[in-house]
Amino acid sequence: MRQRINEPHATDDNPDIIDYMGRGDPEGTYRKNGHEFSVLARHNFNTDKGAVQLGWAFPLQSNLKGYVRLFSGYGYSPIDYNVYQQVIGLEVLINFH
């Protein structure tokens, strides 16, 4: 659950962030044979705004994985939480152990 620390109204930069980001982000991950499939969802039932993110991490080498992310909704980044975005991301994950 997400709890916002309120600021004085005159200096509050984003008083409506809960309207877009909701109060929680349920997330699940399924792992099989070195692959990881994930889903994240958020929804504010009062404003009918939210987001869904799907992810797939797959092995490239022993300590290197590729990652594909699909995002649709509000709050991809906190700076533009009130902008609806659809994003496809390609990333590389490095495991240092």
Buried (B, 14 or more C-beta within 10 A) or exposed (E): EEEEEEEEEEEEEBEEBBBBBBEEBEEEEEEEEEEBBBEBBBBBEEEEBBBEBBBBBBBEEEEEBEBEBEBBBBBBEEEEBEEEEEEEEEEEBEEEE
